[in-house]
Amino acid sequence: MKVFILILNFCFLSGASAVAADDSAKLAPLQQRIARLETGISGVEAIRAVKRLQNSYGHYAELGLWNDLADLFADNALAHFPSGMLGKEGMRNFFLQEIGRGSIGLRNGQLYSHIMLQPVVTLAPDGKTAKGRWREFAILGEYGNSASWTGGIYENEYMQENGVWKINNLHYYPHFSGQYEQSGWTAAQGSIPIHYNPT
């Protein structure tokens, strides 16, 4: 898309040189249109970057790449889980020690899939922050020990840090879970906030 804008600008500048000064009023609408196109393309690229960021979170969790997962967060980020709130380094240590048991990667027979679904990403007017809502479906287990499916909602905030999109505020709300041994699902009670509305 950036190539398209460059070509558009080149054509505009080439044509502009042949236009008389009294025709500058005719150029103003074209300049405004180009500015709107550039803003629109920047917005699309930002939303795509936020989606890629959140999907990376799921992939790194699934592979047990705890340091890579933690590096997706801004330096002053916070993660709000049912068990409590963690900063960036707290998350790195939690995943490494509690899930990875001190090692990078998953153990033989361990399953930790986190699938991100149904994204709704809302970009702020300045294009530098965003909010996103995701459904997560997780398949968790360890051979001979445990097996469960869980689902939840993320309501997250994102920001650019040194020109790179990062997770700034992660809120995870558990929605349902089911152990292999139990006969039904456990569903969470209460409403989960939504960062957008029909307007």
C-alpha positions in Angstrom: 0.0 0.0 0.0 2.9 2.4 0.7 4.0 1.9 -2.9 0.6 3.0 -4.1 0.9 6.2 -2.0 4.4 6.9 -3.4 3.1 6.5 -7.0 0.1 8.7 -6.2 2.5 11.4 -4.8 4.8 11.1 -7.8 1.9 11.6 -10.2 0.6 14.4 -8.1 4.0 16.2 -8.0 4.6 15.6 -11.7 1.3 17.1 -12.6 1.6 19.9 -10.1 4.7 21.3 -11.8 2.7 21.9 -15.0 -0.2 23.6 -13.2 -0.3 27.3 -13.1 -0.2 29.1 -9.7 -3.9 30.2 -10.1 -4.9 26.6 -10.2 -3.6 25.9 -6.7 -7.2 26.0 -5.4 -7.9 22.9 -7.5 -4.9 21.1 -5.9 -6.1 21.5 -2.3 -8.9 18.9 -2.6 -6.3 16.4 -4.1 -3.9 17.1 -1.3 -6.6 16.5 1.3 -7.6 13.3 -0.4 -4.0 12.0 -0.4 -3.7 12.9 3.3 -6.9 11.0 4.1 -5.6 8.0 2.1 -2.3 8.0 4.0 -4.1 8.2 7.4 -6.4 5.3 6.3 -3.5 3.1 5.3 -1.6 3.9 8.5 -4.7 2.9 10.5 -5.1 -0.4 8.6 -1.4 -1.2 9.1 -1.8 -0.4 12.9 -4.8 -2.7 13.3 -3.0 -5.5 11.4 0.1 -5.0 13.7 -2.1 -5.3 16.8 -3.8 -8.5 15.6 -0.4 -10.0 14.8 0.8 -9.0 18.2 -2.0 -10.7 20.0 -1.8 -13.8 17.8 2.0 -14.0 18.6 1.0 -14.1 22.3 -1.0 -17.3 21.6 1.7 -18.9 19.5 4.5 -18.1 22.0 2.4 -19.6 24.8 1.7 -22.7 22.8 5.4 -23.2 22.2 6.6 -22.3 25.7 8.7 -19.4 24.5 8.2 -17.5 27.8 10.9 -14.8 27.2 9.4 -14.0 23.7 6.0 -13.9 25.2 7.0 -11.4 27.9 8.8 -9.2 25.3 5.4 -8.6 23.6 4.5 -6.4 26.6 5.5 -2.7 27.1 8.0 -2.0 29.8 5.4 -0.7 32.3 2.6 -3.1 31.2 0.2 -4.8 33.6 -1.6 -8.1 33.2 -4.7 -8.7 35.2 -5.5 -12.4 35.7 -8.0 -14.0 38.2 -5.0 -15.0 40.3 -3.7 -11.4 40.5 -1.9 -8.6 38.7 1.6 -8.9 37.2 4.1 -6.6 35.6 6.2 -7.5 32.6 9.0 -9.3 34.6 6.4 -10.8 36.9 4.8 -12.4 33.9 8.1 -13.6 32.5 8.9 -15.3 35.9 5.4 -16.7 36.3 5.3 -18.4 32.9 8.9 -19.6 33.2 8.5 -21.0 36.7 4.9 -22.0 37.0 4.1 -23.3 33.5 7.6 -24.0 32.2 8.9 -25.3 35.6 12.1 -23.4 35.1 12.7 -24.2 31.4 12.0 -22.7 28.1 9.7 -24.8 26.0 7.0 -27.3 27.0 7.8 -30.6 28.6 7.3 -33.9 26.7 3.5 -34.6 26.7 2.5 -31.1 27.8 -0.1 -29.2 25.8 -0.6 -25.4 26.2 -2.5 -24.2 23.1 -4.0 -20.7 23.2 -6.1 -19.9 20.2 -7.2 -16.3 19.6 -10.5 -15.8 18.0 -13.0 -13.0 17.0 -10.8 -9.9 17.3 -12.4 -6.5 17.5 -9.7 -3.9 17.5 -10.5 -0.2 18.0 -7.7 2.3 17.0 -7.5 5.6 18.9 -7.9 8.8 16.8 -4.2 9.6 17.2 -3.2 6.1 15.8 -0.8 5.5 18.7 -3.0 3.4 21.1 -5.6 0.8 20.5 -8.0 -1.5 22.4 -8.8 -5.1 21.5 -11.3 -7.8 22.5 -10.5 -11.4 21.8 -12.0 -14.8 22.6 -9.5 -17.4 23.7 -9.9 -21.1 23.4 -7.2 -23.0 25.3 -6.4 -26.7 25.3 -4.3 -27.5 28.3 -2.9 -30.8 29.5 -0.1 -33.0 30.5 0.0 -36.7 29.5 -1.0 -39.0 32.4 -1.8 -36.0 34.7 -4.4 -33.5 33.4 -6.5 -32.5 30.5 -8.9 -29.5 30.1 -10.5 -27.1 27.7 -11.0 -23.5 28.8 -12.3 -20.3 27.2 -12.1 -16.7 28.2 -12.2 -13.1 27.0 -9.3 -10.7 26.7 -10.0 -6.9 26.9 -6.6 -5.4 26.2 -5.0 -2.1 25.6 -2.1 -1.6 23.2 0.5 1.1 22.6 3.5 1.9 20.5 6.8 1.8 22.4 9.8 3.0 20.4 7.7 2.6 17.2 6.7 -1.0 18.0 3.2 -2.1 19.0 3.1 -3.7 22.5 0.5 -5.0 24.9 0.1 -2.4 27.6 -2.8 -3.6 29.7 -4.0 -7.2 29.5 -7.3 -8.2 31.2 -8.2 -11.9 31.1 -11.8 -12.9 32.1 -12.3 -16.7 32.3 -15.6 -17.7 30.7 -15.8 -21.5 30.9 -13.8 -24.6 31.6 -14.1 -28.3 31.5 -11.9 -31.0 32.9 -11.6 -34.3 31.1 -12.8 -36.2 34.1 -15.9 -34.0 34.9 -19.3 -34.5 33.4 -20.0 -30.9 32.4 -18.7 -27.3 32.0 -18.0 -24.7 34.6 -19.2 -21.3 33.5 -18.2 -18.0 34.9 -20.9 -15.7 36.3 -21.3 -12.0 35.7 -20.8 -9.7 32.7 -17.5 -9.0 31.0 -16.9 -5.3 30.0 -16.8 -4.4 26.3 -14.6 -1.5 25.1 -16.9 -0.6 22.2 -20.6 0.1 21.5 -22.8 -0.1 18.5 -22.0 3.5 17.5 
